[in-house]
Amino acid sequence: MKSTELIVLNFEEVRRRSIKVWTSIPESKLYWKPDEHALCCIHMIRHVLESEHYYHLAILNRGDLVSFDSPFSERPYHSVQDELEFAKKYRNDFLSTIRTYSDVDLELIKVDRSKQGYIRELGDMLLRIAYHESVHTGQLLDYLRTMEVPRPVIWD
């Protein structure tokens, strides 16, 4: 199996588990947040989906974007399913882009995010993007615990 196939598999596994968590949030709790400074559940889900699109563009740009006109920003929030459906095209484009890279590309292509404090090899950057989603999925599991809502089993 090629490195990019493993990276895509990791993205798919992370998303599969995220969806289990996201769809377990009762509709009545989508706007719940633990404190006034935190993101509510649906905003965190949107943040993950929108960030993945941003990261895809940043990778294609080999660094941060000068400006980012997010296709997500003007959309009203409806449901987790609506968010997933809207993001599907951007997700598929991202995974398709990953599949085009060679093992050499994963090492030689650099993504310059100096303003954020780092420059990463493409392979490293891709793994960090998946980790970003994993962290937020963990946060939402904690939200569910705090709300006293049953948590899905994601460790299958």
DSSP file (Angstrom, degrees, kcal/mol; ACC not computed):
  #  RESIDUE AA STRUCTURE BP1 BP2  ACC     N-H-->O    O-->H-N    N-H-->O    O-->H-N    TCO  KAPPA ALPHA  PHI   PSI    X-CA   Y-CA   Z-CA
    1    1 A M              0   0    0      0, 0.0     2,-0.0     0, 0.0     5,-0.0   0.000 360.0 360.0 360.0 132.0    0.0    0.0    0.0
    2    2 A K     >  -     0   0    0      1,-0.1     4,-1.9     4,-0.0     3,-0.2  -0.305 360.0-113.0 -70.5 157.0    1.4    3.4   -1.0
    3    3 A S  H  > S+     0   0    0      1,-0.2     4,-2.4     2,-0.2     5,-0.2   0.897 117.9  53.1 -56.9 -42.5    1.9    6.1    1.7
    4    4 A T  H  > S+     0   0    0      1,-0.2     4,-2.6     2,-0.2    -1,-0.2   0.860 105.4  54.3 -66.1 -32.9   -0.8    8.2    0.2
    5    5 A E  H  > S+     0   0    0      2,-0.2     4,-2.4     1,-0.2    -1,-0.2   0.899 109.6  48.0 -64.9 -39.2   -3.3    5.3    0.4
    6    6 A L  H  X S+     0   0    0     -4,-1.9     4,-2.3     2,-0.2    -2,-0.2   0.891 111.0  50.6 -66.7 -39.2   -2.5    5.0    4.1
    7    7 A I  H  X S+     0   0    0     -4,-2.4     4,-2.4     2,-0.2    -2,-0.2   0.925 111.6  47.4 -65.2 -44.0   -2.9    8.7    4.7
    8    8 A V  H  X S+     0   0    0     -4,-2.6     4,-2.8     2,-0.2    -2,-0.2   0.917 110.3  53.2 -62.9 -42.6   -6.3    8.6    2.9
    9    9 A L  H  X S+     0   0    0     -4,-2.4     4,-2.5     1,-0.2    -1,-0.2   0.911 108.6  50.2 -57.7 -42.5   -7.3    5.5    5.0
   10   10 A N  H  X S+     0   0    0     -4,-2.3     4,-2.8     2,-0.2     5,-0.2   0.932 110.4  49.1 -62.3 -45.5   -6.4    7.5    8.1
   11   11 A F  H  X S+     0   0    0     -4,-2.4     4,-2.5     1,-0.2    -2,-0.2   0.912 112.4  48.7 -59.3 -42.1   -8.5   10.5    7.0
   12   12 A E  H  X S+     0   0    0     -4,-2.8     4,-2.5     2,-0.2    -2,-0.2   0.894 112.4  47.6 -66.9 -39.4  -11.4    8.1    6.2
   13   13 A E  H  X S+     0   0    0     -4,-2.5     4,-2.1     2,-0.2     5,-0.2   0.915 111.9  49.6 -67.5 -43.0  -11.2    6.4    9.6
   14   14 A V  H  X S+     0   0    0     -4,-2.8     4,-2.4     1,-0.2    -2,-0.2   0.941 114.1  45.8 -60.5 -46.2  -10.9    9.7   11.5
   15   15 A R  H  X S+     0   0    0     -4,-2.5     4,-3.0    -5,-0.2     5,-0.2   0.900 108.8  55.5 -65.4 -40.4  -14.0   11.0    9.6
   16   16 A R  H  X S+     0   0    0     -4,-2.5     4,-1.4     1,-0.2    -1,-0.2   0.917 112.9  42.3 -57.7 -43.2  -16.0    7.7   10.2
   17   17 A R  H  X S+     0   0    0     -4,-2.1     4,-1.8     2,-0.2    -1,-0.2   0.873 112.1  54.0 -73.0 -36.8  -15.4    8.0   13.9
   18   18 A S  H  X S+     0   0    0     -4,-2.4     4,-3.6     1,-0.2     5,-0.2   0.931 106.5  52.5 -60.7 -44.5  -16.1   11.8   13.9
   19   19 A I  H  X S+     0   0    0     -4,-3.0     4,-2.7     1,-0.2    -1,-0.2   0.874 104.6  55.9 -61.5 -36.9  -19.5   11.1   12.2
   20   20 A K  H  < S+     0   0    0     -4,-1.4     4,-0.4    -5,-0.2    -1,-0.2   0.922 114.5  39.8 -59.0 -42.8  -20.4    8.6   14.8
   21   21 A V  H >< S+     0   0    0     -4,-1.8     3,-1.2     2,-0.2     4,-0.5   0.953 115.6  50.2 -71.0 -50.0  -19.8   11.3   17.5
   22   22 A W  H >< S+     0   0    0     -4,-3.6     3,-1.2     1,-0.3    -2,-0.2   0.894 111.1  48.0 -58.0 -42.8  -21.4   14.2   15.5
   23   23 A T  T 3< S+     0   0    0     -4,-2.7    -1,-0.3     1,-0.2    -2,-0.2   0.576 102.4  64.5 -78.8  -7.0  -24.6   12.3   14.7
   24   24 A S  T <  S+     0   0    0     -3,-1.2    -1,-0.2    -4,-0.4    -2,-0.2   0.547  77.4 102.2 -88.4  -7.3  -25.0   11.2   18.3
   25   25 A I  S <  S-     0   0    0     -3,-1.2    55,-0.1    -4,-0.5     5,-0.1  -0.655  80.5-121.6 -77.7 120.5  -25.5   14.8   19.4
   26   26 A P    >   -     0   0    0      0, 0.0     3,-2.6     0, 0.0     4,-0.4  -0.332  17.1-121.6 -60.5 142.7  -29.2   15.4   20.0
   27   27 A E  G >  S+     0   0    0      1,-0.3     3,-1.3     2,-0.2     4,-0.3   0.851 113.9  60.6 -53.4 -35.5  -30.6   18.2   17.8
   28   28 A S  G 3  S+     0   0    0      1,-0.2    -1,-0.3     2,-0.1     3,-0.1   0.624 107.6  45.9 -68.2 -11.6  -31.6   19.9   21.0
   29   29 A K  G X  S+     0   0    0     -3,-2.6     3,-1.9     1,-0.1    12,-0.4   0.347  77.4 103.5-112.1   3.7  -28.0   20.0   22.1
   30   30 A L  T <  S+     0   0    0     -3,-1.3    12,-2.8    -4,-0.4    13,-0.4   0.787  88.1  43.0 -60.8 -26.8  -26.3   21.2   18.8
   31   31 A Y  T 3  S+     0   0    0     -4,-0.3    -1,-0.3    10,-0.2     2,-0.2   0.280  88.6 119.9-102.1  10.8  -25.9   24.7   20.2
   32   32 A W    <   +     0   0    0     -3,-1.9     9,-1.5     8,-0.1    10,-0.1  -0.492  35.6 174.1 -73.4 143.5  -24.7   23.6   23.7
   33   33 A K        -     0   0    0      7,-0.2     7,-0.1    -2,-0.2     3,-0.1  -0.985  38.1-124.4-147.6 150.9  -21.3   24.7   24.8
   34   34 A P  S    S-     0   0    0      0, 0.0     2,-0.3     0, 0.0     6,-0.1   0.751  89.4  -4.8 -70.9 -23.7  -19.5   24.3   28.1
   35   35 A D  S >  S-     0   0    0      4,-0.1     3,-1.3    -3,-0.0     0, 0.0  -0.963  80.5 -91.4-159.5 171.9  -18.8   28.0   28.6
   36   36 A E  T 3  S+     0   0    0     -2,-0.3    -1,-0.0     1,-0.3     0, 0.0   0.682 120.8  52.5 -66.6 -18.2  -19.2   31.3   26.9
   37   37 A H  T 3  S+     0   0    0      2,-0.1    -1,-0.3    -4,-0.0     2,-0.1   0.554  94.9  87.7 -94.0  -9.0  -15.7   31.2   25.3
   38   38 A A  S <  S-     0   0    0     -3,-1.3     2,-0.3     1,-0.1    -5,-0.0  -0.427  82.1-107.0 -88.4 161.5  -16.1   27.7   23.7
   39   39 A L        -     0   0    0     -2,-0.1    -4,-0.1     1,-0.1     2,-0.1  -0.654  35.2-122.1 -79.0 143.4  -17.5   26.7   20.4
   40   40 A C     >  -     0   0    0     -2,-0.3     4,-2.3    -7,-0.1    -7,-0.2  -0.374  34.9 -95.8 -76.9 169.4  -20.9   25.0   20.5
   41   41 A C  H  > S+     0   0    0     -9,-1.5     4,-2.1   -12,-0.4   -10,-0.2   0.919 122.3  44.0 -55.4 -52.8  -21.2   21.6   19.0
   42   42 A I  H  > S+     0   0    0    -12,-2.8     4,-2.3     1,-0.2    -1,-0.2   0.848 113.1  52.7 -67.3 -32.5  -22.5   22.5   15.5
   43   43 A H  H  > S+     0   0    0    -13,-0.4     4,-2.6     2,-0.2    -1,-0.2   0.875 108.4  51.0 -68.9 -35.8  -19.9   25.3   15.2
   44   44 A M  H  X S+     0   0    0     -4,-2.3     4,-2.2     2,-0.2    -2,-0.2   0.901 109.6  50.0 -67.5 -39.3  -17.1   22.9   16.1
   45   45 A I  H  X S+     0   0    0     -4,-2.1     4,-2.2     2,-0.2    -2,-0.2   0.941 112.4  47.1 -62.6 -46.3  -18.3   20.5   13.4
   46   46 A R  H  X S+     0   0    0     -4,-2.3     4,-3.2     1,-0.2     5,-0.3   0.907 108.9  55.9 -60.9 -41.1  -18.4   23.4   10.9
   47   47 A H  H  X S+     0   0    0     -4,-2.6     4,-2.6     1,-0.2    -1,-0.2   0.914 108.2  47.5 -57.7 -44.1  -14.9   24.4   12.1
   48   48 A V  H  X S+     0   0    0     -4,-2.2     4,-1.9     2,-0.2    -1,-0.2   0.940 115.7  43.8 -63.0 -48.0  -13.5   21.0   11.3
   49   49 A L  H  X S+     0   0    0     -4,-2.2     4,-1.4     1,-0.2    -2,-0.2   0.908 117.1  45.4 -66.1 -42.6  -15.1   20.8    7.9
   50   50 A E  H  X S+     0   0    0     -4,-3.2     4,-2.4    -5,-0.2    -1,-0.2   0.890 110.8  53.7 -68.5 -40.0  -14.2   24.3    6.9
   51   51 A S  H  X S+     0   0    0     -4,-2.6     4,-3.3    -5,-0.3     5,-0.2   0.886 104.4  55.1 -62.6 -39.1  -10.6   23.9    8.2
   52   52 A E  H  X S+     0   0    0     -4,-1.9     4,-2.2     1,-0.2    -1,-0.2   0.912 109.1  47.8 -61.4 -40.8  -10.1   20.9    6.1
   53   53 A H  H  X S+     0   0    0     -4,-1.4     4,-2.2     2,-0.2    -2,-0.2   0.924 112.5  49.1 -64.9 -43.5  -11.1   22.9    3.1
   54   54 A Y  H  X S+     0   0    0     -4,-2.4     4,-2.7     1,-0.2    -2,-0.2   0.946 110.9  49.7 -60.3 -47.9   -8.7   25.7    4.1
   55   55 A Y  H  X S+     0   0    0     -4,-3.3     4,-2.6     1,-0.2    -1,-0.2   0.886 107.5  55.1 -60.1 -38.9   -5.9   23.2    4.7
   56   56 A H  H  X S+     0   0    0     -4,-2.2     4,-2.3    -5,-0.2    -1,-0.2   0.949 111.3  43.8 -58.3 -48.6   -6.5   21.7    1.2
   57   57 A L  H  X S+     0   0    0     -4,-2.2     4,-1.9     1,-0.2    -2,-0.2   0.878 112.1  53.3 -64.9 -37.6   -6.2   25.1   -0.4
   58   58 A A  H  X>S+     0   0    0     -4,-2.7     5,-2.3     2,-0.2     4,-0.7   0.885 108.4  50.3 -65.2 -38.2   -3.1   25.9    1.7
   59   59 A I  H ><5S+     0   0    0     -4,-2.6     3,-0.9     2,-0.2    -2,-0.2   0.938 110.7  48.2 -64.4 -45.9   -1.5   22.7    0.6
   60   60 A L  H 3<5S+     0   0    0     -4,-2.3    -1,-0.2     1,-0.3    -2,-0.2   0.851 115.7  45.5 -61.3 -33.0   -2.2   23.5   -3.0
   61   61 A N  H 3<5S-     0   0    0     -4,-1.9    -1,-0.3     2,-0.2    -2,-0.2   0.536 108.7-128.0 -84.3  -9.6   -0.7   27.0   -2.4
   62   62 A R  T <<5S+     0   0    0     -3,-0.9    50,-2.6    -4,-0.7     2,-0.3   0.701  82.0  18.5  64.3  21.4    2.2   25.5   -0.5
   63   63 A G  B   <S-a  112   0A   0     -5,-2.3    -2,-0.2    48,-0.3    50,-0.2  -0.961 107.4 -32.9 169.3-179.9    1.4   27.9    2.4
   64   64 A D        -     0   0    0     48,-1.6     2,-0.3    -2,-0.3    48,-0.1  -0.126  62.4-111.7 -56.6 151.7   -1.2   30.0    4.0
   65   65 A L        -     0   0    0      1,-0.1     3,-0.1   -11,-0.0    -1,-0.1  -0.613   8.1-138.0 -85.4 144.2   -3.6   31.9    1.8
   66   66 A V  S    S+     0   0    0      1,-0.3     2,-0.3    -2,-0.3    -1,-0.1   0.905  93.1   2.8 -66.0 -41.8   -3.5   35.6    1.5
   67   67 A S        -     0   0    0     -3,-0.0     2,-0.4     2,-0.0    -1,-0.3  -0.984  67.0-154.0-142.6 154.8   -7.3   35.6    1.7
   68   68 A F        -     0   0    0     -2,-0.3     2,-1.1    -3,-0.1   -14,-0.0  -0.925   3.1-168.3-135.2 107.3   -9.9   32.9    2.3
   69   69 A D        -     0   0    0     -2,-0.4    -2,-0.0     3,-0.0     0, 0.0  -0.791  24.7-151.3 -93.3  94.5  -13.4   33.2    1.0
   70   70 A S    >   -     0   0    0     -2,-1.1     3,-0.6     1,-0.2     4,-0.4  -0.478  16.5-151.0 -74.0 129.9  -15.0   30.3    2.7
   71   71 A P  T 3  S+     0   0    0      0, 0.0    -1,-0.2     0, 0.0     3,-0.1   0.645  98.9  57.1 -69.6 -12.1  -17.9   28.7    1.0
   72   72 A F  T >  S+     0   0    0      1,-0.1     3,-1.3     2,-0.1   -22,-0.0   0.736  85.5  80.0 -86.1 -24.7  -19.1   27.8    4.5
   73   73 A S  T <  S+     0   0    0     -3,-0.6    -1,-0.1     1,-0.3    -4,-0.0   0.792  95.1  40.3 -63.7 -34.3  -19.2   31.3    6.0
   74   74 A E  T 3  S+     0   0    0     -4,-0.4    -1,-0.3    -3,-0.1    -2,-0.1   0.483  91.2 106.7 -93.1  -2.1  -22.6   32.5    4.6
   75   75 A R    <   -     0   0    0     -3,-1.3     2,-0.1    -4,-0.1    -3,-0.0  -0.584  68.4-128.2 -80.8 134.5  -24.4   29.2    5.1
   76   76 A P        -     0   0    0      0, 0.0     2,-0.4     0, 0.0    -2,-0.1  -0.424  29.5-106.9 -71.5 157.1  -27.0   29.0    7.9
   77   77 A Y        +     0   0    0      1,-0.2     3,-0.1    -2,-0.1   -34,-0.0  -0.718  51.4 151.3 -85.7 133.6  -26.7   26.1   10.3
   78   78 A H        -     0   0    0      1,-0.4     2,-0.3    -2,-0.4    -1,-0.2   0.619  57.8 -31.6-123.0 -63.2  -29.3   23.4    9.9
   79   79 A S     >  -     0   0    0      1,-0.1     4,-2.0   -37,-0.1    -1,-0.4  -0.960  52.5-102.2-156.4 167.1  -28.1   19.9   10.9
   80   80 A V  H  > S+     0   0    0     -2,-0.3     4,-2.5     1,-0.2     5,-0.2   0.917 122.1  52.6 -62.1 -43.3  -25.1   17.7   11.1
   81   81 A Q  H  > S+     0   0    0      1,-0.2     4,-2.6     2,-0.2    -1,-0.2   0.894 107.7  51.0 -62.0 -39.9  -26.3   15.9    8.0
   82   82 A D  H  > S+     0   0    0      2,-0.2     4,-2.4     1,-0.2    -1,-0.2   0.908 110.1  50.0 -63.4 -42.0  -26.6   19.2    6.1
   83   83 A E  H  X S+     0   0    0     -4,-2.0     4,-2.2     1,-0.2    -2,-0.2   0.929 112.7  46.9 -61.5 -45.5  -23.1   20.1    7.1
   84   84 A L  H  X S+     0   0    0     -4,-2.5     4,-1.0     2,-0.2    -2,-0.2   0.900 111.8  50.1 -64.7 -41.3  -21.7   16.8    5.9
   85   85 A E  H  < S+     0   0    0     -4,-2.6     3,-0.5     1,-0.2     4,-0.5   0.920 112.1  47.4 -64.3 -43.7  -23.6   16.9    2.6
   86   86 A F  H  < S+     0   0    0     -4,-2.4     3,-0.5     1,-0.2     4,-0.4   0.894 114.2  47.2 -64.4 -39.2  -22.4   20.4    1.9
   87   87 A A  H  X S+     0   0    0     -4,-2.2     4,-2.7     1,-0.2    -1,-0.2   0.607  87.2  91.0 -78.6 -12.3  -18.8   19.5    2.7
   88   88 A K  H  X S+     0   0    0     -4,-1.0     4,-2.8    -3,-0.5     5,-0.2   0.886  85.6  49.0 -54.6 -46.1  -18.8   16.3    0.7
   89   89 A K  H  > S+     0   0    0     -3,-0.5     4,-2.3    -4,-0.5    -1,-0.2   0.924 113.8  46.1 -60.6 -45.4  -17.6   17.9   -2.6
   90   90 A Y  H  > S+     0   0    0     -4,-0.4     4,-2.1     2,-0.2    -1,-0.2   0.878 113.0  50.5 -66.9 -37.8  -14.7   19.7   -0.7
   91   91 A R  H  X S+     0   0    0     -4,-2.7     4,-2.7     2,-0.2     5,-0.2   0.936 110.8  48.1 -63.5 -48.0  -13.8   16.4    1.1
   92   92 A N  H  X S+     0   0    0     -4,-2.8     4,-2.3    -5,-0.2    -2,-0.2   0.896 111.4  50.5 -62.4 -40.4  -13.8   14.4   -2.1
   93   93 A D  H  X S+     0   0    0     -4,-2.3     4,-2.2    -5,-0.2    -1,-0.2   0.915 111.0  49.8 -62.3 -42.5  -11.6   17.1   -3.8
   94   94 A F  H  X S+     0   0    0     -4,-2.1     4,-2.2     2,-0.2    -2,-0.2   0.942 112.3  45.5 -62.0 -49.7   -9.2   17.0   -0.9
   95   95 A L  H  X S+     0   0    0     -4,-2.7     4,-1.9     1,-0.2    -1,-0.2   0.871 111.5  53.6 -64.9 -35.7   -8.9   13.2   -0.8
   96   96 A S  H  X S+     0   0    0     -4,-2.3     4,-0.7    -5,-0.2    -1,-0.2   0.904 107.6  51.1 -63.4 -40.9   -8.4   13.2   -4.6
   97   97 A T  H >< S+     0   0    0     -4,-2.2     3,-1.3     1,-0.2     4,-0.5   0.925 107.4  52.9 -62.1 -44.4   -5.6   15.7   -4.3
   98   98 A I  H >< S+     0   0    0     -4,-2.2     3,-1.6     1,-0.3    -1,-0.2   0.906 103.3  58.2 -57.6 -42.0   -3.9   13.5   -1.7
   99   99 A R  H 3< S+     0   0    0     -4,-1.9    -1,-0.3     1,-0.3    -2,-0.2   0.703  97.3  62.6 -63.5 -19.5   -4.0   10.5   -4.0
  100  100 A T  T << S+     0   0    0     -3,-1.3    -1,-0.3    -4,-0.7    -2,-0.2   0.657  85.7  95.0 -80.5 -14.4   -2.0   12.4   -6.7
  101  101 A Y    <   -     0   0    0     -3,-1.6   -97,-0.2    -4,-0.5     2,-0.2  -0.487  63.8-144.3 -83.3 147.5    1.1   12.8   -4.5
  102  102 A S     >  -     0   0    0     -2,-0.2     4,-2.0     1,-0.1     5,-0.1  -0.517  32.6-102.7 -96.1 170.2    4.0   10.4   -4.6
  103  103 A D  H  > S+     0   0    0      1,-0.2     4,-0.9     2,-0.2     5,-0.1   0.880 125.8  53.8 -60.0 -37.1    6.1    9.3   -1.6
  104  104 A V  H >> S+     0   0    0      1,-0.2     4,-3.1     2,-0.2     3,-0.8   0.917 105.6  53.1 -63.5 -43.3    8.8   11.8   -2.9
  105  105 A D  H 3> S+     0   0    0      1,-0.2     4,-2.4     2,-0.2    17,-0.4   0.901 101.5  59.8 -57.4 -42.0    6.2   14.6   -2.8
  106  106 A L  H 3< S+     0   0    0     -4,-2.0    17,-2.5     1,-0.2    18,-0.4   0.794 116.7  33.1 -60.0 -28.0    5.3   13.8    0.8
  107  107 A E  H << S+     0   0    0     -4,-0.9    -2,-0.2    -3,-0.8    -1,-0.2   0.847 123.5  41.0 -92.2 -42.2    8.9   14.5    1.7
  108  108 A L  H  < S+     0   0    0     -4,-3.1     2,-0.3    -5,-0.1    -3,-0.2   0.831  92.3  85.8 -84.8 -32.8    9.9   17.3   -0.7
  109  109 A I     <  -     0   0    0     -4,-2.4    13,-2.5    -5,-0.3     2,-0.4  -0.544  64.5-159.2 -72.7 129.2    6.8   19.5   -0.8
  110  110 A K  E     - B   0 121A   0     -2,-0.3     2,-0.6    11,-0.2    11,-0.2  -0.876  10.7-150.6-109.5 141.8    6.9   22.0    2.0
  111  111 A V  E     - B   0 120A   0      9,-3.2     9,-2.2    -2,-0.4     2,-0.9  -0.953  16.9-148.5-112.4 112.8    3.8   23.8    3.4
  112  112 A D  E     +aB  63 119A   0    -50,-2.6   -48,-1.6    -2,-0.6     7,-0.2  -0.715  34.9 154.7 -91.4 104.8    4.9   27.2    4.7
  113  113 A R  E >>> + B   0 118A   0      5,-1.9     3,-2.0    -2,-0.9     5,-1.7  -0.327  16.7 147.6-118.2  47.2    2.8   28.4    7.6
  114  114 A S  G >45 +     0   0    0      1,-0.3     3,-1.0     3,-0.3    -1,-0.1   0.825  67.7  61.0 -53.7 -36.5    5.6   30.6    9.0
  115  115 A K  G 345S+     0   0    0      1,-0.3    -1,-0.3    -3,-0.2    -2,-0.1   0.776 107.3  45.8 -64.5 -24.1    3.0   33.0   10.3
  116  116 A Q  G <45S-     0   0    0     -3,-2.0    -1,-0.3     2,-0.3    -2,-0.2   0.501 129.4-101.0 -92.2  -6.6    1.6   30.2   12.4
  117  117 A G  T <<5S+     0   0    0     -3,-1.0     2,-0.3    -4,-0.7    -3,-0.3   0.627  86.0  74.5 101.5  15.3    5.2   29.3   13.5
  118  118 A Y  E   < -B  113   0A   0     -5,-1.7    -5,-1.9     2,-0.0     2,-0.4  -1.000  50.3-156.4-157.0 157.9    6.0   26.4   11.3
  119  119 A I  E     -B  112   0A   0     -2,-0.3     2,-0.3    -7,-0.2    -7,-0.2  -0.994  31.2-171.3-128.0 128.1    6.9   24.9    7.9
  120  120 A R  E     -B  111   0A   0     -9,-2.2    -9,-3.2    -2,-0.4     2,-0.1  -0.900  27.7-111.2-125.0 149.2    6.1   21.3    7.4
  121  121 A E  E  >  -B  110   0A   0     -2,-0.3     4,-2.8   -11,-0.2   -11,-0.2  -0.470  41.4-111.1 -66.0 149.7    6.7   18.5    4.9
  122  122 A L  H  > S+     0   0    0    -13,-2.5     4,-2.7   -17,-0.4     5,-0.2   0.900 117.2  51.8 -53.8 -47.1    3.5   17.6    3.1
  123  123 A G  H  > S+     0   0    0    -17,-2.5     4,-1.8     1,-0.2    -1,-0.2   0.913 112.2  46.4 -58.4 -43.7    3.3   14.2    4.7
  124  124 A D  H  > S+     0   0    0    -18,-0.4     4,-2.0     1,-0.2    -1,-0.2   0.921 111.9  51.6 -62.0 -45.9    3.7   15.7    8.2
  125  125 A M  H  X S+     0   0    0     -4,-2.8     4,-2.0     1,-0.2    -2,-0.2   0.901 107.4  52.3 -61.2 -42.7    1.1   18.4    7.4
  126  126 A L  H  X S+     0   0    0     -4,-2.7     4,-1.8     1,-0.2    -1,-0.2   0.907 109.3  49.1 -61.9 -41.8   -1.5   15.8    6.2
  127  127 A L  H  X S+     0   0    0     -4,-1.8     4,-2.0     1,-0.2    -1,-0.2   0.874 109.7  52.6 -65.5 -35.7   -1.2   13.8    9.4
  128  128 A R  H  X S+     0   0    0     -4,-2.0     4,-2.2     2,-0.2    -1,-0.2   0.844 105.0  55.4 -67.8 -33.9   -1.6   17.0   11.4
  129  129 A I  H  X S+     0   0    0     -4,-2.0     4,-1.5     2,-0.2    -2,-0.2   0.933 109.4  46.0 -64.5 -45.1   -4.8   17.9    9.5
  130  130 A A  H  X S+     0   0    0     -4,-1.8     4,-2.1     1,-0.2    -2,-0.2   0.890 111.0  53.6 -63.6 -38.4   -6.3   14.5   10.5
  131  131 A Y  H  X S+     0   0    0     -4,-2.0     4,-2.7     1,-0.2    -2,-0.2   0.887 101.5  59.5 -63.2 -38.9   -5.1   15.0   14.1
  132  132 A H  H  X S+     0   0    0     -4,-2.2     4,-1.9     1,-0.2    -1,-0.2   0.927 108.0  45.0 -54.9 -47.2   -6.9   18.4   14.2
  133  133 A E  H  X S+     0   0    0     -4,-1.5     4,-2.2     1,-0.2    -1,-0.2   0.908 111.0  53.8 -63.9 -41.1  -10.2   16.6   13.5
  134  134 A S  H  X S+     0   0    0     -4,-2.1     4,-2.3     1,-0.2    -2,-0.2   0.899 106.5  52.0 -60.7 -41.6   -9.4   13.9   16.0
  135  135 A V  H  X S+     0   0    0     -4,-2.7     4,-2.1     1,-0.2    -1,-0.2   0.937 111.1  46.7 -61.0 -46.8   -8.8   16.5   18.7
  136  136 A H  H  X S+     0   0    0     -4,-1.9     4,-2.2     1,-0.2    -1,-0.2   0.839 109.0  54.7 -68.0 -31.3  -12.1   18.2   18.1
  137  137 A T  H  X S+     0   0    0     -4,-2.2     4,-1.9     2,-0.2    -1,-0.2   0.908 108.1  50.3 -64.8 -40.7  -13.9   14.8   18.0
  138  138 A G  H  X S+     0   0    0     -4,-2.3     4,-1.9     2,-0.2    -2,-0.2   0.894 108.1  52.8 -62.5 -39.9  -12.4   14.2   21.5
  139  139 A Q  H  X S+     0   0    0     -4,-2.1     4,-2.4     1,-0.2    -2,-0.2   0.924 108.4  50.2 -60.7 -43.1  -13.6   17.6   22.6
  140  140 A L  H  X S+     0   0    0     -4,-2.2     4,-2.5     1,-0.2    -1,-0.2   0.850 106.0  55.6 -67.3 -32.3  -17.1   16.7   21.4
  141  141 A L  H  X S+     0   0    0     -4,-1.9     4,-2.1     2,-0.2    -1,-0.2   0.908 109.0  48.1 -62.1 -40.2  -17.0   13.4   23.3
  142  142 A D  H  X S+     0   0    0     -4,-1.9     4,-2.8     2,-0.2    -2,-0.2   0.903 108.4  54.1 -66.1 -40.4  -16.2   15.4   26.4
  143  143 A Y  H  X S+     0   0    0     -4,-2.4     4,-2.7     1,-0.2    -2,-0.2   0.937 108.2  50.1 -56.3 -46.7  -19.1   17.7   25.6
  144  144 A L  H  X>S+     0   0    0     -4,-2.5     5,-2.9     1,-0.2     4,-0.6   0.908 110.7  49.3 -60.4 -42.1  -21.4   14.7   25.4
  145  145 A R  H ><5S+     0   0    0     -4,-2.1     3,-1.0     1,-0.2    -1,-0.2   0.934 112.3  47.6 -61.2 -46.0  -20.1   13.5   28.8
  146  146 A T  H 3<5S+     0   0    0     -4,-2.8    -2,-0.2     1,-0.3    -1,-0.2   0.872 111.7  49.8 -64.7 -37.4  -20.7   16.9   30.4
  147  147 A M  H 3<5S-     0   0    0     -4,-2.7    -1,-0.3    -5,-0.2    -2,-0.2   0.569 112.8-123.1 -74.6  -8.5  -24.2   17.1   28.9
  148  148 A E  T <<5 +     0   0    0     -3,-1.0    -3,-0.2    -4,-0.6    -2,-0.1   0.885  62.6 145.9  61.9  41.8  -24.8   13.6   30.3
  149  149 A V      < -     0   0    0     -5,-2.9    -1,-0.3    -6,-0.2    -2,-0.1  -0.874  59.2 -97.3-104.5 138.6  -25.7   12.3   26.8
  150  150 A P        -     0   0    0      0, 0.0    -5,-0.0     0, 0.0    -1,-0.0  -0.298  39.2-137.5 -56.9 137.8  -24.7    8.8   25.9
  151  151 A R        -     0   0    0      1,-0.0  -130,-0.1  -126,-0.0     2,-0.1  -0.800  14.9-119.6 -99.7 138.4  -21.5    8.6   24.0
  152  152 A P        -     0   0    0      0, 0.0     2,-0.7     0, 0.0  -131,-0.1  -0.369  26.7-110.5 -71.9 154.8  -21.0    6.4   21.0
  153  153 A V        +     0   0    0      1,-0.2     3,-0.1    -2,-0.1  -133,-0.0  -0.782  41.8 167.9 -84.3 115.9  -18.4    3.6   20.9
  154  154 A I        +     0   0    0     -2,-0.7     2,-1.0     1,-0.1    -1,-0.2   0.454  55.5  85.0-107.7  -2.9  -15.8    4.8   18.4
  155  155 A W              0   0    0      1,-0.2    -1,-0.1  -138,-0.0    -2,-0.0  -0.438 360.0 360.0 -99.1  60.3  -13.1    2.3   19.3
  156  156 A D              0   0    0     -2,-1.0    -1,-0.2    -3,-0.1    -2,-0.0   0.435 360.0 360.0 -92.5 360.0  -14.4   -0.6   17.1
